[in-house]
Amino acid sequence: MTPPHIVIFYNCIPHYRKAFFEKLSASEDLNVTFLADDTTDTKHMEVIASSSDSMRIRPVRTKALRLLGKTLFAHPGILKALRQEKPDMLIPLGNPHILTTWLIMLWGRIHSIPVVLWTHGTLRKEHGIKRLFRLAYYRLSAGLFLYGAHAQQLLQEMGLKHTPMYPIYNSLDYEAQRAISEMTSPEDISKFRESLGIGTASKVLIFTGRLQPVKKLDLLVKLTKRLNLETLDTHCILIGDGDERERLQELALTLGVADKFHFLGAVHDEEKLGLAMLSADLYVIPSGAGLSVMHALGYGVPVLLHDNFEHHFPEWEAVEHCVNGLFYRENDMEDMIDKAISYLTGKHPEIQPDACYRAIEAKYTAEKQYRVILPAIREILGK
């Protein structure tokens, strides 16, 4: 039997999607084509080029438009690509700001081809016009592939009853993470820490991601300052680049912890990232949590994040309080400090690397995602 032709549409393909998208591409049960631009739509984000040997990517140009203060996206060559590809199913990124996704849903209805939106769904229960708009948008699709189960529950409570929803979660390259963990020796970690001037008895906080104002990384500088005032010798590693870097460096200098802060810049080499992660004691997220949760837990590093789930992306669901991480009260600096101190001083012996690994292995690997998405695709095509 000829496998169904599945066309997945993105503005561009982020590098962190590679493991799962390669898994889909290698499947004997699916024939997968990606439509995406080679150019990133997000500053400081690396993307997979259409020249990739492990994925079939057909380039389509992304055009950004500004309308009423919003950035919208269109793809002039999309209809030509759809006609030539002749898909059995279309899976576009379910972002209503991508005008092309609306066009794809209309095209799918005209040609009786199911269109399944790959989307966060919603991060919080919505009301009024916003709720009606979101429900109308999702009802145009043949189903939703969601990043978590919480969004499914919220959408059902908001009234989305008859649109099939499938939590397929999210993943990074967990196999690569485990391989790097196994090949990294205690000596490697000691040398890395020594290269940054971090002593063997020092505690290390870490954060990876784009350095932007929305990340509230000034709280991480203040946290590092307070921990050192508590006679807890603490360093902080920041991996990533962005517009906030210079301001954060100045703040660290002003607070007297410049020697405790280590800005490593953007690092896309997973072995280097892994070495930094394995050198850390605690991963701290001062604002909304996202895929960085997967990164931390995949290396056995517990996560400290706030308790307002509405302000997180779906990946927060992987964190369990006092199991593989800790939640502090949102906007409560003192509680953030208390939780960090309690873990770093050994008051939570129950939080162990194995609990971090188990959370990832349960739902958040490319293999687990594939085992969920394949039957979902078959079910929708069967209808």
N, C-alpha and C positions, 0 to 999 in steps of 0.2 A: 504494500500500500504506500502511495506517495505521501510523505509527511505534509501537513498543512503549512502553507507559506504565511508566516507571521511577520508583519512589518511593524517595527518599533520606531517611533518618531520622538526625537529630542531636539532642542535647540542646538546642543552640542553634547558630547558624551564625556562626562567627568572621568578623570583617571581612576577614581576610586570605584567606579562601576565595572572595571575591567574583569575581575574574577568571575562575577556572576554572568556578565554578558558573554564571556568566553565559554562559560558552562552552557548557556543557551545555544551558542553557535556550534558547539561540538555535539549537540544532541542529535541522535538518529531519529528521534520522534518529531522533530520540528525542523523546518527550513526557515531560518531567521535572517531578515535583512534589516539593517538600521538606516534610517534617514536622519542625517545630522550634518551640521556645519563643522568644518575643521577649526573654526575660530571660537574661542571661549566667549560666553555671554556674561561672565563674572570675573571681575578683576582678581588677579593672583590665583586663578584656578587653572590647573593643567588639564588638557583634554586629550582624548584619543583621536588620532588622525585617521582619515579615510584610507590611508595606505596600510593600515593594520593587516598583518598576515593572518591573524587568528579570528577576525570578525569580518563579515561582509558589510561594509559601510558605504552607502551611496550618498555623496555630498549634496546637500541642498543649502543654499545660501540663506542665512538669517538676516532679516532687516529689522532694526530697532526703530520704533516710532514713539514720539512723545505726544500724548493727548491728555489734556486736563490734568497735567502734572503726573501722569502715570506713564511708565515705559511698557509699550506693547510690542509684540513680535509677530512678524509675518514672514512667509517663505514663498516667494513668487513662483518657484519651480515645483511646488508640491503636487499640483494636479497632474502634471506631466509624469512625475515620478510614480504616482499611484496608478495611473493608467498602464504604465509600462510594467510595473511590478506585479499587478494582478493578485493582490493579497487575499487570503482566506480570512484573516483577522487583522485589525489595526489596533495597535496599542500606543496611543500618543501620551505624552506627559500631560497630566490633567491640571494644567494651570490656566485659569480663565483669561489671564493676560496674554496668552499665546493665541492670537487670532486664528492661526492655522488649525489649532485643535477644534475650534468651532466648525471650520470648513471641512475638516476630516470627518466629524460626526455627521454633518449634512451629506457629504459624499457617500459615507457608509450606508446611510439610510436609503439614499437613492439607488444604490447598487446592491442592497441587501447583504452588506458585509458588516459583521459585528465590530463595534468600536468599544474597546475597554480602556477606561482612563486609569493611568498609573498616577496615583495622587496621595497626598497627605490626608485627604478627606476633609477633616476640620480639626483644629487644635482645641476648640472650646465650643460649648453649645451656643448657637447663634439665634437671634430673634429678629423679628421685623423684616424689612426689605432684604437685608443681607441673607437671612435664612431662606427666604423665598427664592432669591437669585441662585443661591448655592444648590438648593434642591432641584430647581428647574434645570440647571446646568448638568447635574449628575444624572437626572432622569432622561436626558438625551442619549445617554450611553447604554451599552448592553451590559455594563457591569463596571465594578471598580476593583482595582488592585491597590490595596492599602498598605501603608508602612507599619501599621499596628492595629491591635484589637480595640484599643480605646476609641479610635476614630469611628470604627464600626458601631460601637455602642452609642456614641454621641449622635451619629447620623440617624440611627434607628429611633432614638428618642426625639430627634427633630422632625421625624415623619417620613424618612426615606425607607419605605417598607418593601417595595417590590423590585428595587434594583439590586441584583446580586452583588454581594461584597465579599471579597476574599483578602484577609490579612496575609500578605506574603512577606512582611517584615523587611529587613534590610541587611546588608552584609558588606564586609570588606574582604580582603584576601586572608582568611583565617589560617588556611594551610601554610601560607608563607609566614605568617606571624608565629605559628607554632614551630616551624622549621628554624626560624631565626632565634627563637627563645632557646631551642635545644642546642644550637651551635654557639651561642654566646656564653662564654665562661665567666666565672666570678672575676678572673683576672682582667678580662676585657672590660667589665663594668668598672673595676677599680681604676684602670688606666684612663677610661673615659672621664670618670669623676675627677681624677687627679688633674687631667688636662684642663678642666674648668676651675680648678682650685677648690674643689669640694672635698672635704675630709671624709674619712670612712665613718665617723660617728654622726655626721651631719644628716639632717632630713632634707628630702628633695621633693618639692612640688613641681608639677609639670602641666603645661597646657599646649595644645596644638590647634592651629586654625588661623584664619586671617585676622590680622590685628586691626580691628575696626571699633569705632565708638560703641556700637551696639553690644559688643562683647563684654563691656564693663570691666576691662582688665585692670583698671586703676584699683579695683577692689583686691586684686591679686597682689599688687604692690603693697597695699596697706596691710593685707593679711601677713605677708612676709615680714613686714616691719614689726607687727604686733607679736608674731611668733618669736622673733629674735629678742624682743623686749622681755618675753616670758622666759628668757634664758634657754630657749630651744633653738639651737643653731640650725637655721633653715635657709636653703637656697631655692631658687625657682628657675626652671628652664622654660623658655618660650620658643616654640617652633612655629614659624610662620612669618609672613610679612604683611605690611599694610600701612595705611595712613597714620595709625596710632603709634607706630614704633618710636618715633622721635619724642613724642609727648610722654610715653611711658618711661623712656630712658631718663628724661628730665625729672620725672616724678620720683623715680628710684634714687636719683642723685640727691634730690631735695630731702627725701626721707632718710637718707643715709644708708641705703641698702643697695647702692649701685654695684658693690662687689658681690652681692648675693644674687644678682639677676644675670641671667645668661641668655642673650638673644641670639639664637642660632640661625635665624632667617628661614626662608622657605626651603624645606628639605623634602624631596620626593623619592629619594633612595630609601627603600623600606628597611634595609639593613641598618642604615644610620639612624632612621627613626626608631627602629626596634631597640637599638643599643641605648638611646636616650630614655625610652620608656622603661626599659628594664633597670635603669639606674635610678628610677624615681620611686618614691614611697606612696604618693597620693596624687591623683589627677583631680584638679579643681576646675569647676565650671562656674564662673561668676554670673553668667546670664543664661540664655536658653541652651539646653543640651541638644545635641544632634548626633551625627555619625561619630563624633569624637568619643562618645561612650563606647562604641564598638571597638575603637582603636585601643582605648585604655584596658577594657576588660579582656580583650584578645591577648594582651601581654600580662594579664594577671594583676593589673594595677587597679585598686579600688577607686571609686569615683565619689567626689563630694559635690553635690549640686543642691539647688534650692527646691522647695516643696510645692511650688505653684506649677502644676502640670500644664496649665493653660499656656504658659509661657515657654514651654519646651516643645521640641519636635518629638515625633513618636518614639525615638530611640530611648527615651527616659524609661520606658517600660522594662528595659533589661536590668535596671538597677533595683535591688531590694535592700531596704534599710536594715543595717546591721547584719547583712549577709555578704554583699559584695560592694557595699558603699554606704554612704550616709546622706540623709537629707537635712538641710538646715532651713530655718524659716526665711522666706524670701525677704530681702531688704533688711535683714537683721544681721548686722556685721558682728555683733557680739556672739550670736548663736553660731555663725559661720566659724568664728575663731574657736569657740568652745568645742565644736564638733571636730575641727582639725586637730586641736590639742589632744582631745580624748583618743583619737585614733593614733596619732604620732607618738603618744606616750604609752601605748600598749594597752589601753583600756578596752579594746575591742578585739580580743584574740580570736573571736569567732569569724572575723573577716579574713579570709585566706584566699590566695591565688586560685585554688581549685574551684571556689565558688564563682569566681569571675569567669573561668573557662567554661563551667557548666552552663552559665547563662547564655554564652555565645553558642555553644554546641547544641543547645535546646532548640533555637529558632534562627540564629543570626549568622549562618554560614551560607555560602553559595549553594552547597548541596541541599541544605534544608529548604532554601528558597525554591530551588528547582523542583523538589518533591511536592511543593505546594502549588507552584504555578502551572506545572504540566497538567495535573487533573483538572484544574480550574479552566484552562484553555480548552481541554477536551469537553468539559461539561457545557461551556458556552457554545462551542461549535456544534455540539449535539442538539442544542435547542434550536 
